[in-house]
Amino acid sequence: MGTRSVGLMGGTFDPIHLAHLIVAEEVRYALNLNEMVFVPAGEPPHKMNRTTAPVKDRLAMVEMAVASNPHFSVSRVEVDRSGPSYLVDTLRLLKKQWGQETDLYFVIGWDSLEDFPTWYKPAEILEQLKRLVVVHRPGYQEDEAYNQQLETRLPGLLQKVCLVAAPQLDISSTNLRQRIVENRPIKYQVPAEVEAYIQSHHLYQHRTES
């Protein structure tokens, strides 16, 4: 058996929406990955100041959303672990679970790249990854000065970065939660199964933002 290549989509997924799924499929295709694994956060350390939907509900929605794609799956590694979900710990656990013959590709948005050097143990994150996949809008032009600034802040970063262009839908979980509070439609922005789940479990009907 050869090396298995696995893309990782992390996040709160509160709720998961079509933009998440489109990016995951585009990355899988562009990099010829064996599979894409969605990793819902248990206790996201950067969102401690607001209430998320119960983890069982977020997990259920992700499982529903990915069920129709044979290349997609869900990992409970962060959900089943107590305490904040730090990526460096998650990657170590997945490497232990899947073996060293698995190459990990972690996906982030272009807007998250600037903050990456401030993440918890970013250099150790890079050590665990084959590539840090940065998704940007089609037609984006690289800025060499910006790249060098990032490299200065975190040496070795550019060596691991892999840029992938993907369709960018203006959909966000924050906006979806707001639309539900205001009783506005979310149809066609989330999978139909997810929309039905949100309605039947009365999620996000009251404002919880700080």
Buried (B, 14 or more C-beta within 10 A) or exposed (E): EEEBBBBBBBBBBBBBBBBBBBBBBBBBEBBEBBBBBBBBBBBBEEEEEEEBBEBEBBBBBBBBBBEEBEBBBBBEBBBEBEEBBBBBBBBBBBEEEBEEEBBBBBBBBEEEBEEBBEBEEBEBBBEBBBBBBBBBEEEEEEEEEEBEEBBEEBEEBEEBBBBBEBEBBEBEBEBBBBBBBEEEEBEEBBBEBBBEBBEEBEBBEEEEEE
